[in-house]
Amino acid sequence: LAEQTGIEIPEGPYETLSGYVMHELGRIPQLHDVIHLAGMRLTVLSLEGKRVGTVLLSKLHTQDKN
């Protein structure tokens, strides 16, 4: 992920993006689950068995309240 996007996944008890998503959720991922990382929204688009297959990365936008 870091090579393609510049986003670093924090170190933890996982080796893949799928493992990171599962760790953050605290359960087996489901379609359309969302987590946030480094100003990005990660949305689960597909599953491969009990693992994440495809993730959509979307930049989070902050709105100015002025």
PDB file of N, CA, C, O and CB in Angstrom:
ATOM      1  N   LEU A   1       0.832  -1.199   0.000  1.00  0.00           N
ATOM      2  CA  LEU A   1       0.000   0.000   0.000  1.00  0.00           C
ATOM      3  C   LEU A   1       0.868   1.250   0.000  1.00  0.00           C
ATOM      4  O   LEU A   1       0.579   2.211  -0.714  1.00  0.00           O
ATOM      5  CB  LEU A   1      -0.942   0.005   1.212  1.00  0.00           C
ATOM      6  N   ALA A   2       1.922   1.240   0.793  1.00  0.00           N
ATOM      7  CA  ALA A   2       2.795   2.418   0.887  1.00  0.00           C
ATOM      8  C   ALA A   2       3.453   2.727  -0.453  1.00  0.00           C
ATOM      9  O   ALA A   2       3.609   3.895  -0.808  1.00  0.00           O
ATOM     10  CB  ALA A   2       3.871   2.203   1.958  1.00  0.00           C
ATOM     11  N   GLU A   3       3.838   1.700  -1.196  1.00  0.00           N
ATOM     12  CA  GLU A   3       4.489   1.911  -2.495  1.00  0.00           C
ATOM     13  C   GLU A   3       3.548   2.563  -3.497  1.00  0.00           C
ATOM     14  O   GLU A   3       3.981   3.377  -4.313  1.00  0.00           O
ATOM     15  CB  GLU A   3       4.998   0.585  -3.055  1.00  0.00           C
ATOM     16  N   GLN A   4       2.264   2.216  -3.445  1.00  0.00           N
ATOM     17  CA  GLN A   4       1.304   2.721  -4.417  1.00  0.00           C
ATOM     18  C   GLN A   4       0.652   4.034  -4.002  1.00  0.00           C
ATOM     19  O   GLN A   4       0.279   4.838  -4.856  1.00  0.00           O
ATOM     20  CB  GLN A   4       0.245   1.696  -4.652  1.00  0.00           C
ATOM     21  N   THR A   5       0.510   4.259  -2.677  1.00  0.00           N
ATOM     22  CA  THR A   5      -0.245   5.428  -2.226  1.00  0.00           C
ATOM     23  C   THR A   5       0.525   6.359  -1.301  1.00  0.00           C
ATOM     24  O   THR A   5       0.133   7.510  -1.105  1.00  0.00           O
ATOM     25  CB  THR A   5      -1.475   4.981  -1.536  1.00  0.00           C
ATOM     26  N   GLY A   6       1.615   5.865  -0.736  1.00  0.00           N
ATOM     27  CA  GLY A   6       2.353   6.645   0.253  1.00  0.00           C
ATOM     28  C   GLY A   6       1.771   6.533   1.649  1.00  0.00           C
ATOM     29  O   GLY A   6       2.280   7.152   2.584  1.00  0.00           O
ATOM     30  N   ILE A   7       0.708   5.751   1.803  1.00  0.00           N
ATOM     31  CA  ILE A   7       0.070   5.563   3.107  1.00  0.00           C
ATOM     32  C   ILE A   7       0.726   4.385   3.813  1.00  0.00           C
ATOM     33  O   ILE A   7       0.792   3.278   3.279  1.00  0.00           O
ATOM     34  CB  ILE A   7      -1.464   5.332   2.956  1.00  0.00           C
ATOM     35  N   GLU A   8       1.207   4.646   5.021  1.00  0.00           N
ATOM     36  CA  GLU A   8       1.842   3.606   5.824  1.00  0.00           C
ATOM     37  C   GLU A   8       0.813   2.990   6.767  1.00  0.00           C
ATOM     38  O   GLU A   8       0.113   3.704   7.485  1.00  0.00           O
ATOM     39  CB  GLU A   8       3.043   4.179   6.621  1.00  0.00           C
ATOM     40  N   ILE A   9       0.726   1.671   6.760  1.00  0.00           N
ATOM     41  CA  ILE A   9      -0.123   0.971   7.720  1.00  0.00           C
ATOM     42  C   ILE A   9       0.669   0.836   9.011  1.00  0.00           C
ATOM     43  O   ILE A   9       1.817   0.395   8.975  1.00  0.00           O
ATOM     44  CB  ILE A   9      -0.583  -0.436   7.179  1.00  0.00           C
ATOM     45  N   PRO A  10       0.089   1.204  10.152  1.00  0.00           N
ATOM     46  CA  PRO A  10       0.809   1.074  11.421  1.00  0.00           C
ATOM     47  C   PRO A  10       1.226  -0.377  11.672  1.00  0.00           C
ATOM     48  O   PRO A  10       0.543  -1.309  11.246  1.00  0.00           O
ATOM     49  CB  PRO A  10      -0.061   1.582  12.583  1.00  0.00           C
ATOM     50  N   GLU A  11       2.345  -0.558  12.362  1.00  0.00           N
ATOM     51  CA  GLU A  11       2.785  -1.913  12.689  1.00  0.00           C
ATOM     52  C   GLU A  11       1.797  -2.551  13.645  1.00  0.00           C
ATOM     53  O   GLU A  11       1.201  -1.876  14.485  1.00  0.00           O
ATOM     54  CB  GLU A  11       4.201  -1.904  13.302  1.00  0.00           C
ATOM     55  N   GLY A  12       1.627  -3.861  13.510  1.00  0.00           N
ATOM     56  CA  GLY A  12       0.706  -4.584  14.378  1.00  0.00           C
ATOM     57  C   GLY A  12       0.745  -6.062  14.080  1.00  0.00           C
ATOM     58  O   GLY A  12       1.627  -6.530  13.360  1.00  0.00           O
ATOM     59  N   PRO A  13      -0.198  -6.802  14.625  1.00  0.00           N
ATOM     60  CA  PRO A  13      -0.224  -8.258  14.474  1.00  0.00           C
ATOM     61  C   PRO A  13      -0.860  -8.704  13.150  1.00  0.00           C
ATOM     62  O   PRO A  13      -1.734  -9.571  13.146  1.00  0.00           O
ATOM     63  CB  PRO A  13      -0.980  -8.880  15.636  1.00  0.00           C
ATOM     64  N   TYR A  14      -0.430  -8.124  12.045  1.00  0.00           N
ATOM     65  CA  TYR A  14      -0.965  -8.430  10.716  1.00  0.00           C
ATOM     66  C   TYR A  14       0.135  -8.160   9.707  1.00  0.00           C
ATOM     67  O   TYR A  14       1.084  -7.427   9.988  1.00  0.00           O
ATOM     68  CB  TYR A  14      -2.253  -7.583  10.394  1.00  0.00           C
ATOM     69  N   GLU A  15       0.002  -8.757   8.528  1.00  0.00           N
ATOM     70  CA  GLU A  15       1.010  -8.572   7.480  1.00  0.00           C
ATOM     71  C   GLU A  15       0.425  -8.023   6.191  1.00  0.00           C
ATOM     72  O   GLU A  15       1.165  -7.677   5.271  1.00  0.00           O
ATOM     73  CB  GLU A  15       1.702  -9.877   7.196  1.00  0.00           C
ATOM     74  N   THR A  16      -0.902  -7.940   6.115  1.00  0.00           N
ATOM     75  CA  THR A  16      -1.562  -7.510   4.882  1.00  0.00           C
ATOM     76  C   THR A  16      -2.596  -6.425   5.184  1.00  0.00           C
ATOM     77  O   THR A  16      -2.962  -6.200   6.337  1.00  0.00           O
ATOM     78  CB  THR A  16      -2.232  -8.712   4.176  1.00  0.00           C
ATOM     79  N   LEU A  17      -3.056  -5.764   4.133  1.00  0.00           N
ATOM     80  CA  LEU A  17      -4.130  -4.783   4.288  1.00  0.00           C
ATOM     81  C   LEU A  17      -5.389  -5.471   4.805  1.00  0.00           C
ATOM     82  O   LEU A  17      -6.094  -4.921   5.651  1.00  0.00           O
ATOM     83  CB  LEU A  17      -4.417  -4.064   2.946  1.00  0.00           C
ATOM     84  N   SER A  18      -5.673  -6.661   4.304  1.00  0.00           N
ATOM     85  CA  SER A  18      -6.824  -7.421   4.776  1.00  0.00           C
ATOM     86  C   SER A  18      -6.722  -7.677   6.276  1.00  0.00           C
ATOM     87  O   SER A  18      -7.703  -7.523   7.004  1.00  0.00           O
ATOM     88  CB  SER A  18      -6.938  -8.750   4.016  1.00  0.00           C
ATOM     89  N   GLY A  19      -5.545  -8.065   6.733  1.00  0.00           N
ATOM     90  CA  GLY A  19      -5.327  -8.299   8.158  1.00  0.00           C
ATOM     91  C   GLY A  19      -5.495  -7.032   8.971  1.00  0.00           C
ATOM     92  O   GLY A  19      -6.042  -7.065  10.073  1.00  0.00           O
ATOM     93  N   TYR A  20      -5.025  -5.910   8.431  1.00  0.00           N
ATOM     94  CA  TYR A  20      -5.177  -4.623   9.116  1.00  0.00           C
ATOM     95  C   TYR A  20      -6.653  -4.264   9.257  1.00  0.00           C
ATOM     96  O   TYR A  20      -7.095  -3.858  10.332  1.00  0.00           O
ATOM     97  CB  TYR A  20      -4.428  -3.509   8.353  1.00  0.00           C
ATOM     98  N   VAL A  21      -7.412  -4.414   8.179  1.00  0.00           N
ATOM     99  CA  VAL A  21      -8.843  -4.096   8.216  1.00  0.00           C
ATOM    100  C   VAL A  21      -9.537  -4.966   9.263  1.00  0.00           C
ATOM    101  O   VAL A  21     -10.328  -4.466  10.063  1.00  0.00           O
ATOM    102  CB  VAL A  21      -9.492  -4.303   6.818  1.00  0.00           C
ATOM    103  N   MET A  22      -9.241  -6.263   9.258  1.00  0.00           N
ATOM    104  CA  MET A  22      -9.850  -7.174  10.222  1.00  0.00           C
ATOM    105  C   MET A  22      -9.478  -6.772  11.657  1.00  0.00           C
ATOM    106  O   MET A  22     -10.321  -6.792  12.554  1.00  0.00           O
ATOM    107  CB  MET A  22      -9.408  -8.627   9.938  1.00  0.00           C
ATOM    108  N   HIS A  23      -8.223  -6.411  11.856  1.00  0.00           N
ATOM    109  CA  HIS A  23      -7.759  -5.991  13.181  1.00  0.00           C
ATOM    110  C   HIS A  23      -8.498  -4.730  13.639  1.00  0.00           C
ATOM    111  O   HIS A  23      -8.943  -4.656  14.784  1.00  0.00           O
ATOM    112  CB  HIS A  23      -6.235  -5.740  13.164  1.00  0.00           C
ATOM    113  N   GLU A  24      -8.628  -3.752  12.765  1.00  0.00           N
ATOM    114  CA  GLU A  24      -9.309  -2.501  13.111  1.00  0.00           C
ATOM    115  C   GLU A  24     -10.798  -2.721  13.398  1.00  0.00           C
ATOM    116  O   GLU A  24     -11.359  -2.098  14.299  1.00  0.00           O
ATOM    117  CB  GLU A  24      -9.143  -1.485  11.981  1.00  0.00           C
ATOM    118  N   LEU A  25     -11.426  -3.598  12.635  1.00  0.00           N
ATOM    119  CA  LEU A  25     -12.850  -3.870  12.838  1.00  0.00           C
ATOM    120  C   LEU A  25     -13.086  -4.722  14.083  1.00  0.00           C
ATOM    121  O   LEU A  25     -14.128  -4.611  14.729  1.00  0.00           O
ATOM    122  CB  LEU A  25     -13.435  -4.571  11.611  1.00  0.00           C
ATOM    123  N   GLY A  26     -12.117  -5.567  14.415  1.00  0.00           N
ATOM    124  CA  GLY A  26     -12.276  -6.480  15.541  1.00  0.00           C
ATOM    125  C   GLY A  26     -13.153  -7.672  15.211  1.00  0.00           C
ATOM    126  O   GLY A  26     -13.668  -8.344  16.104  1.00  0.00           O
ATOM    127  N   ARG A  27     -13.319  -7.928  13.913  1.00  0.00           N
ATOM    128  CA  ARG A  27     -14.167  -9.037  13.448  1.00  0.00           C
ATOM    129  C   ARG A  27     -13.858  -9.317  11.986  1.00  0.00           C
ATOM    130  O   ARG A  27     -13.071  -8.609  11.359  1.00  0.00           O
ATOM    131  CB  ARG A  27     -15.685  -8.709  13.636  1.00  0.00           C
ATOM    132  N   ILE A  28     -14.483 -10.354  11.454  1.00  0.00           N
ATOM    133  CA  ILE A  28     -14.341 -10.662  10.032  1.00  0.00           C
ATOM    134  C   ILE A  28     -15.041  -9.558   9.234  1.00  0.00           C
ATOM    135  O   ILE A  28     -16.182  -9.212   9.539  1.00  0.00           O
ATOM    136  CB  ILE A  28     -14.939 -12.080   9.691  1.00  0.00           C
ATOM    137  N   PRO A  29     -14.379  -9.007   8.225  1.00  0.00           N
ATOM    138  CA  PRO A  29     -14.967  -7.909   7.449  1.00  0.00           C
ATOM    139  C   PRO A  29     -16.227  -8.331   6.691  1.00  0.00           C
ATOM    140  O   PRO A  29     -16.410  -9.497   6.343  1.00  0.00           O
ATOM    141  CB  PRO A  29     -13.945  -7.368   6.467  1.00  0.00           C
ATOM    142  N   GLN A  30     -17.082  -7.346   6.450  1.00  0.00           N
ATOM    143  CA  GLN A  30     -18.274  -7.523   5.629  1.00  0.00           C
ATOM    144  C   GLN A  30     -18.245  -6.478   4.515  1.00  0.00           C
ATOM    145  O   GLN A  30     -17.545  -5.471   4.613  1.00  0.00           O
ATOM    146  CB  GLN A  30     -19.581  -7.399   6.488  1.00  0.00           C
ATOM    147  N   LEU A  31     -19.009  -6.731   3.460  1.00  0.00           N
ATOM    148  CA  LEU A  31     -19.089  -5.763   2.364  1.00  0.00           C
ATOM    149  C   LEU A  31     -19.506  -4.398   2.891  1.00  0.00           C
ATOM    150  O   LEU A  31     -20.379  -4.288   3.752  1.00  0.00           O
ATOM    151  CB  LEU A  31     -20.078  -6.241   1.285  1.00  0.00           C
ATOM    152  N   HIS A  32     -18.875  -3.374   2.366  1.00  0.00           N
ATOM    153  CA  HIS A  32     -19.171  -1.972   2.664  1.00  0.00           C
ATOM    154  C   HIS A  32     -18.732  -1.525   4.060  1.00  0.00           C
ATOM    155  O   HIS A  32     -19.076  -0.423   4.487  1.00  0.00           O
ATOM    156  CB  HIS A  32     -20.639  -1.734   2.515  1.00  0.00           C
ATOM    157  N   ASP A  33     -17.972  -2.368   4.782  1.00  0.00           N
ATOM    158  CA  ASP A  33     -17.370  -1.903   6.032  1.00  0.00           C
ATOM    159  C   ASP A  33     -16.423  -0.761   5.709  1.00  0.00           C
ATOM    160  O   ASP A  33     -15.825  -0.731   4.634  1.00  0.00           O
ATOM    161  CB  ASP A  33     -16.619  -3.061   6.773  1.00  0.00           C
ATOM    162  N   VAL A  34     -16.285   0.181   6.637  1.00  0.00           N
ATOM    163  CA  VAL A  34     -15.432   1.351   6.441  1.00  0.00           C
ATOM    164  C   VAL A  34     -14.531   1.526   7.653  1.00  0.00           C
ATOM    165  O   VAL A  34     -14.974   1.409   8.796  1.00  0.00           O
ATOM    166  CB  VAL A  34     -16.281   2.626   6.201  1.00  0.00           C
ATOM    167  N   ILE A  35     -13.255   1.810   7.386  1.00  0.00           N
ATOM    168  CA  ILE A  35     -12.333   2.241   8.430  1.00  0.00           C
ATOM    169  C   ILE A  35     -11.605   3.468   7.902  1.00  0.00           C
ATOM    170  O   ILE A  35     -11.635   3.747   6.703  1.00  0.00           O
ATOM    171  CB  ILE A  35     -11.325   1.097   8.832  1.00  0.00           C
ATOM    172  N   HIS A  36     -10.954   4.197   8.792  1.00  0.00           N
ATOM    173  CA  HIS A  36     -10.216   5.395   8.399  1.00  0.00           C
ATOM    174  C   HIS A  36      -8.751   5.230   8.750  1.00  0.00           C
ATOM    175  O   HIS A  36      -8.408   4.669   9.791  1.00  0.00           O
ATOM    176  CB  HIS A  36     -10.796   6.651   9.078  1.00  0.00           C
ATOM    177  N   LEU A  37      -7.889   5.726   7.870  1.00  0.00           N
ATOM    178  CA  LEU A  37      -6.444   5.631   8.060  1.00  0.00           C
ATOM    179  C   LEU A  37      -5.785   6.805   7.354  1.00  0.00           C
ATOM    180  O   LEU A  37      -5.968   6.994   6.151  1.00  0.00           O
ATOM    181  CB  LEU A  37      -5.889   4.276   7.525  1.00  0.00           C
ATOM    182  N   ALA A  38      -5.025   7.585   8.091  1.00  0.00           N
ATOM    183  CA  ALA A  38      -4.195   8.656   7.519  1.00  0.00           C
ATOM    184  C   ALA A  38      -4.972   9.583   6.581  1.00  0.00           C
ATOM    185  O   ALA A  38      -4.503   9.892   5.485  1.00  0.00           O
ATOM    186  CB  ALA A  38      -3.026   8.052   6.769  1.00  0.00           C
ATOM    187  N   GLY A  39      -6.156  10.023   7.008  1.00  0.00           N
ATOM    188  CA  GLY A  39      -6.946  10.938   6.196  1.00  0.00           C
ATOM    189  C   GLY A  39      -7.638  10.284   5.017  1.00  0.00           C
ATOM    190  O   GLY A  39      -8.111  10.969   4.110  1.00  0.00           O
ATOM    191  N   MET A  40      -7.700   8.951   5.027  1.00  0.00           N
ATOM    192  CA  MET A  40      -8.343   8.207   3.947  1.00  0.00           C
ATOM    193  C   MET A  40      -9.464   7.340   4.517  1.00  0.00           C
ATOM    194  O   MET A  40      -9.401   6.884   5.658  1.00  0.00           O
ATOM    195  CB  MET A  40      -7.310   7.335   3.186  1.00  0.00           C
ATOM    196  N   ARG A  41     -10.480   7.128   3.700  1.00  0.00           N
ATOM    197  CA  ARG A  41     -11.549   6.190   4.033  1.00  0.00           C
ATOM    198  C   ARG A  41     -11.282   4.920   3.229  1.00  0.00           C
ATOM    199  O   ARG A  41     -11.102   4.982   2.013  1.00  0.00           O
ATOM    200  CB  ARG A  41     -12.988   6.792   3.720  1.00  0.00           C
ATOM    201  N   LEU A  42     -11.254   3.777   3.898  1.00  0.00           N
ATOM    202  CA  LEU A  42     -11.079   2.489   3.246  1.00  0.00           C
ATOM    203  C   LEU A  42     -12.414   1.762   3.314  1.00  0.00           C
ATOM    204  O   LEU A  42     -12.907   1.465   4.402  1.00  0.00           O
ATOM    205  CB  LEU A  42      -9.932   1.651   3.914  1.00  0.00           C
ATOM    206  N   THR A  43     -13.001   1.475   2.152  1.00  0.00           N
ATOM    207  CA  THR A  43     -14.296   0.809   2.076  1.00  0.00           C
ATOM    208  C   THR A  43     -14.109  -0.565   1.452  1.00  0.00           C
ATOM    209  O   THR A  43     -13.517  -0.688   0.380  1.00  0.00           O
ATOM    210  CB  THR A  43     -15.314   1.653   1.261  1.00  0.00           C
ATOM    211  N   VAL A  44     -14.611  -1.598   2.120  1.00  0.00           N
ATOM    212  CA  VAL A  44     -14.504  -2.968   1.616  1.00  0.00           C
ATOM    213  C   VAL A  44     -15.495  -3.130   0.463  1.00  0.00           C
ATOM    214  O   VAL A  44     -16.705  -3.004   0.652  1.00  0.00           O
ATOM    215  CB  VAL A  44     -14.779  -4.021   2.755  1.00  0.00           C
ATOM    216  N   LEU A  45     -14.967  -3.414  -0.742  1.00  0.00           N
ATOM    217  CA  LEU A  45     -15.823  -3.575  -1.925  1.00  0.00           C
ATOM    218  C   LEU A  45     -16.079  -5.029  -2.276  1.00  0.00           C
ATOM    219  O   LEU A  45     -17.115  -5.354  -2.857  1.00  0.00           O
ATOM    220  CB  LEU A  45     -15.202  -2.882  -3.107  1.00  0.00           C
ATOM    221  N   SER A  46     -15.143  -5.912  -1.930  1.00  0.00           N
ATOM    222  CA  SER A  46     -15.344  -7.332  -2.208  1.00  0.00           C
ATOM    223  C   SER A  46     -14.611  -8.157  -1.165  1.00  0.00           C
ATOM    224  O   SER A  46     -13.685  -7.690  -0.502  1.00  0.00           O
ATOM    225  CB  SER A  46     -14.858  -7.696  -3.632  1.00  0.00           C
ATOM    226  N   LEU A  47     -15.060  -9.406  -1.042  1.00  0.00           N
ATOM    227  CA  LEU A  47     -14.457 -10.348  -0.108  1.00  0.00           C
ATOM    228  C   LEU A  47     -13.977 -11.575  -0.868  1.00  0.00           C
ATOM    229  O   LEU A  47     -14.535 -11.945  -1.901  1.00  0.00           O
ATOM    230  CB  LEU A  47     -15.459 -10.747   1.002  1.00  0.00           C
ATOM    231  N   GLU A  48     -12.942 -12.192  -0.341  1.00  0.00           N
ATOM    232  CA  GLU A  48     -12.446 -13.477  -0.838  1.00  0.00           C
ATOM    233  C   GLU A  48     -12.511 -14.432   0.343  1.00  0.00           C
ATOM    234  O   GLU A  48     -11.567 -14.535   1.126  1.00  0.00           O
ATOM    235  CB  GLU A  48     -10.970 -13.369  -1.434  1.00  0.00           C
ATOM    236  N   GLY A  49     -13.626 -15.124   0.460  1.00  0.00           N
ATOM    237  CA  GLY A  49     -13.854 -15.940   1.648  1.00  0.00           C
ATOM    238  C   GLY A  49     -14.089 -15.022   2.828  1.00  0.00           C
ATOM    239  O   GLY A  49     -14.999 -14.193   2.809  1.00  0.00           O
ATOM    240  N   LYS A  50     -13.263 -15.170   3.862  1.00  0.00           N
ATOM    241  CA  LYS A  50     -13.393 -14.328   5.055  1.00  0.00           C
ATOM    242  C   LYS A  50     -12.420 -13.163   5.033  1.00  0.00           C
ATOM    243  O   LYS A  50     -12.286 -12.444   6.023  1.00  0.00           O
ATOM    244  CB  LYS A  50     -13.172 -15.155   6.308  1.00  0.00           C
ATOM    245  N   ARG A  51     -11.740 -12.973   3.907  1.00  0.00           N
ATOM    246  CA  ARG A  51     -10.740 -11.906   3.795  1.00  0.00           C
ATOM    247  C   ARG A  51     -11.225 -10.802   2.865  1.00  0.00           C
ATOM    248  O   ARG A  51     -12.110 -11.005   2.034  1.00  0.00           O
ATOM    249  CB  ARG A  51      -9.403 -12.469   3.289  1.00  0.00           C
ATOM    250  N   VAL A  52     -10.623  -9.633   3.029  1.00  0.00           N
ATOM    251  CA  VAL A  52     -10.914  -8.510   2.141  1.00  0.00           C
ATOM    252  C   VAL A  52     -10.337  -8.812   0.763  1.00  0.00           C
ATOM    253  O   VAL A  52      -9.180  -9.213   0.645  1.00  0.00           O
ATOM    254  CB  VAL A  52     -10.332  -7.177   2.707  1.00  0.00           C
ATOM    255  N   GLY A  53     -11.138  -8.621  -0.268  1.00  0.00           N
ATOM    256  CA  GLY A  53     -10.665  -8.795  -1.636  1.00  0.00           C
ATOM    257  C   GLY A  53     -10.241  -7.468  -2.239  1.00  0.00           C
ATOM    258  O   GLY A  53      -9.088  -7.300  -2.636  1.00  0.00           O
ATOM    259  N   THR A  54     -11.174  -6.521  -2.306  1.00  0.00           N
ATOM    260  CA  THR A  54     -10.920  -5.209  -2.897  1.00  0.00           C
ATOM    261  C   THR A  54     -11.324  -4.114  -1.919  1.00  0.00           C
ATOM    262  O   THR A  54     -12.352  -4.203  -1.247  1.00  0.00           O
ATOM    263  CB  THR A  54     -11.683  -5.051  -4.232  1.00  0.00           C
ATOM    264  N   VAL A  55     -10.486  -3.073  -1.856  1.00  0.00           N
ATOM    265  CA  VAL A  55     -10.749  -1.925  -0.994  1.00  0.00           C
ATOM    266  C   VAL A  55     -10.734  -0.666  -1.847  1.00  0.00           C
ATOM    267  O   VAL A  55      -9.862  -0.499  -2.700  1.00  0.00           O
ATOM    268  CB  VAL A  55      -9.705  -1.830   0.160  1.00  0.00           C
ATOM    269  N   LEU A  56     -11.693   0.216  -1.619  1.00  0.00           N
ATOM    270  CA  LEU A  56     -11.717   1.527  -2.259  1.00  0.00           C
ATOM    271  C   LEU A  56     -11.104   2.529  -1.297  1.00  0.00           C
ATOM    272  O   LEU A  56     -11.558   2.663  -0.161  1.00  0.00           O
ATOM    273  CB  LEU A  56     -13.171   1.946  -2.662  1.00  0.00           C
ATOM    274  N   LEU A  57     -10.070   3.235  -1.751  1.00  0.00           N
ATOM    275  CA  LEU A  57      -9.449   4.293  -0.956  1.00  0.00           C
ATOM    276  C   LEU A  57     -10.031   5.626  -1.399  1.00  0.00           C
ATOM    277  O   LEU A  57      -9.992   5.962  -2.583  1.00  0.00           O
ATOM    278  CB  LEU A  57      -7.892   4.282  -1.108  1.00  0.00           C
ATOM    279  N   SER A  58     -10.568   6.385  -0.454  1.00  0.00           N
ATOM    280  CA  SER A  58     -11.135   7.698  -0.751  1.00  0.00           C
ATOM    281  C   SER A  58     -10.533   8.712   0.201  1.00  0.00           C
ATOM    282  O   SER A  58     -10.465   8.475   1.407  1.00  0.00           O
ATOM    283  CB  SER A  58     -12.686   7.686  -0.640  1.00  0.00           C
ATOM    284  N   LYS A  59     -10.100   9.832  -0.333  1.00  0.00           N
ATOM    285  CA  LYS A  59      -9.547  10.888   0.507  1.00  0.00           C
ATOM    286  C   LYS A  59     -10.678  11.557   1.275  1.00  0.00           C
ATOM    287  O   LYS A  59     -11.709  11.909   0.701  1.00  0.00           O
ATOM    288  CB  LYS A  59      -8.767  11.927  -0.343  1.00  0.00           C
ATOM    289  N   LEU A  60     -10.476  11.730   2.587  1.00  0.00           N
ATOM    290  CA  LEU A  60     -11.464  12.429   3.403  1.00  0.00           C
ATOM    291  C   LEU A  60     -11.298  13.921   3.201  1.00  0.00           C
ATOM    292  O   LEU A  60     -10.177  14.430   3.190  1.00  0.00           O
ATOM    293  CB  LEU A  60     -11.322  12.057   4.902  1.00  0.00           C
ATOM    294  N   HIS A  61     -12.398  14.619   3.042  1.00  0.00           N
ATOM    295  CA  HIS A  61     -12.367  16.068   2.860  1.00  0.00           C
ATOM    296  C   HIS A  61     -12.848  16.724   4.139  1.00  0.00           C
ATOM    297  O   HIS A  61     -13.843  16.297   4.726  1.00  0.00           O
ATOM    298  CB  HIS A  61     -13.238  16.508   1.647  1.00  0.00           C
ATOM    299  N   THR A  62     -12.150  17.756   4.571  1.00  0.00           N
ATOM    300  CA  THR A  62     -12.601  18.533   5.722  1.00  0.00           C
ATOM    301  C   THR A  62     -13.284  19.779   5.199  1.00  0.00           C
ATOM    302  O   THR A  62     -12.832  20.387   4.228  1.00  0.00           O
ATOM    303  CB  THR A  62     -11.415  18.895   6.677  1.00  0.00           C
ATOM    304  N   GLN A  63     -14.365  20.153   5.839  1.00  0.00           N
ATOM    305  CA  GLN A  63     -15.109  21.337   5.404  1.00  0.00           C
ATOM    306  C   GLN A  63     -14.833  22.485   6.357  1.00  0.00           C
ATOM    307  O   GLN A  63     -14.827  22.314   7.576  1.00  0.00           O
ATOM    308  CB  GLN A  63     -16.628  21.046   5.330  1.00  0.00           C
ATOM    309  N   ASP A  64     -14.608  23.635   5.792  1.00  0.00           N
ATOM    310  CA  ASP A  64     -14.393  24.844   6.581  1.00  0.00           C
ATOM    311  C   ASP A  64     -15.750  25.356   7.051  1.00  0.00           C
ATOM    312  O   ASP A  64     -16.666  25.512   6.244  1.00  0.00           O
ATOM    313  CB  ASP A  64     -13.632  25.936   5.754  1.00  0.00           C
ATOM    314  N   LYS A  65     -15.888  25.620   8.360  1.00  0.00           N
ATOM    315  CA  LYS A  65     -17.171  26.049   8.917  1.00  0.00           C
ATOM    316  C   LYS A  65     -17.382  27.551   8.837  1.00  0.00           C
ATOM    317  O   LYS A  65     -18.383  28.039   9.363  1.00  0.00           O
ATOM    318  CB  LYS A  65     -17.278  25.609  10.346  1.00  0.00           C
ATOM    319  N   ASN A  66     -16.489  28.311   8.205  1.00  0.00           N
ATOM    320  CA  ASN A  66     -16.653  29.771   8.100  1.00  0.00           C
ATOM    321  C   ASN A  66     -17.666  30.129   7.057  1.00  0.00           C
ATOM    322  O   ASN A  66     -17.931  31.310   6.833  1.00  0.00           O
ATOM    323  CB  ASN A  66     -15.332  30.444   7.775  1.00  0.00           C
TER     324      ASN A  66
END
